[in-house]
Amino acid sequence: MTIQFGTDGWRAVISDEFTFANVRCVAQAIAEVLLENTTGQTAPLAVVGFDTRFLSDRYAVAVSEVLAANGLRVALTRSDAPTPVVSFAIPHLGASGGVMITASHNPPRYNGIKLKAAYGGSATNGDTRRVERKIAANVAAGRPAQRMEWSAATAEGRATRFDPLPAYRDHLRRLIDLPAIGRARLRVVVDAMHGSGRGYLRDLLIEAGAEVIEIRGDMNPGFGGIHPEPIARYLKPLMERVTAGGYDLGLATDGDADRIGAVGPTGRFIDPHCIMTMALRYLVRERGQRGAVAKTVSTTQMLNRLARSYGLPLHETPVGFNYIGDLMLNDDVLIGGEESGGISIKGHIPEGDGVLMGLLLAEMVAVYGKSPEQLMADIMAEIGHFDYARNDFQVRPFDKKALVARLTDPAPASLAGVPVASVNMRDGVKYLLADDSWLLIRPSGTEPVLRVYAEAHSAEAVHDLLAAGRSLADAAGV
């Protein structure tokens, strides 16, 4: 088989392609790349973490055994932990990189491997391509992965278990005004969606002084039969608990807690577009911070309008937080994020973090004394009303380049009665309309899915754009 890394790692179906043999094969290639990146160092350190998926803990041990056999020192988390917490541990411990066993928000039958760099963000495309080439070369040459039993690795001091929480918690205390949350006496429901964020956001909010309950915080590798993705269709239990109990806020993290979703006291889903928009306004107006805004091609134009009003530069990237992370490493970025809920801010690692952003949203609600719905109403009164929706369609494999060519040659002159102002092909095909509404058609980088996104100034206009997008995709033969 051919193992390829997508927008954030390698993902495959458990017991089909995601087997112990293939995991060890990938770990061997990762070990070789990490060692090449640290030539001259003696026994460089690698951090390994895992989520709550089926066998994730055992896959993590298997990866650790391969890394140790290749001469790396290994720090393996004691229990399941969020991806951003594991990522933060990498630079904190001075490690050369890390591996996270997770398939993030994907369906329960999947598992995956995320490769992390020394700075705590996703590895560069160059490094993941090198891993792929080494996998292919090792398979072609019949070279098996090296392996040292965990018991031997620990006995020789090559591997150890550690708790990543204390250092991460201390870091967040510097980024979030926890006392402000306590003073407001917020009542919050946290939905861990059975993922590895369980306990983390809850305990930090309790420390702040909020009244908190956590739902779906038990270990359930089947995720209750849903995708552990914090979007409206999977958050009905959170919506019901918030409204039934009269809570101020509901916060949800995905399977590995690098994404955030929220629910207001009315039961309305607060999507990442709104969370990022509220956060940008708060960081500029209340904290007096400055810096660039970095967003993916599928993220709201509300950020463009706010950035213009604040005189801030704005960068738009392909989908994938690794692109945002690159900008955070190389530019003065105030906030960076994507439509799927991966968001980070200045002062943090270049990694989406649902725990951090959940706390920041709670701080905003506490400081303003307003619900997320009220805060968004205030913003839209300033910059105009926006609605957003996305449709996903299961598809068979197709030629992505051919799809882009058919969608742009020629591009439509108008969509839903509004002229098309520009077309970009950073990731799929995005039609930006004259009134700042837009339609994006792009294949998923991690699943056999075609995504159609739209944002406009009314729900009806969004509906019309999505219908147009589906028609364009059908006409292109997808």
Buried (B, 14 or more C-beta within 10 A) or exposed (E): EEBBBBBBBBBBBBEEBBBEEBBBBBBBBBBBBBBEBBEEEEEBBBBBBBBBBBBBBEBBBBBBBBBBBBBBBBBBBEBBBBBBBBBBBBBBBEBBBBBBBBBBBBBBBBBBBBBBBBBBBBBBBEBBBBBBEBBBEBBEEEEEBBBBEBEBBBEEEBBEEBEBBEBBBEBBBEBBBBEBBBEBEBBBBBBBBBBBBBBBBBBBBBBBBBBBBBBBBEEBBEBEEBBBBBBBEBBEBBBBBBBEEEBBBBBBBBBBBBBBBBBBBEBBBBBBBBBBBBBBBBBBEEEEBEBBBBBBBBBBBBBBBBBEEBEBEBBBBBBBBBBBBBBBBEBEBBBBBBBBBBBBBBEBBBBBBBBBBBBBBBBBBBBBEBBBBBBBEEBBEEBEBBBBBBBEEEBEEBEEEEBBEBBBEEEBEEBBEBEBEEBBBBBBBBBBBEBBBBBBBBBBBBBEEBBBBBBBBEEEBBBBBBBBBBEBBEEBEB
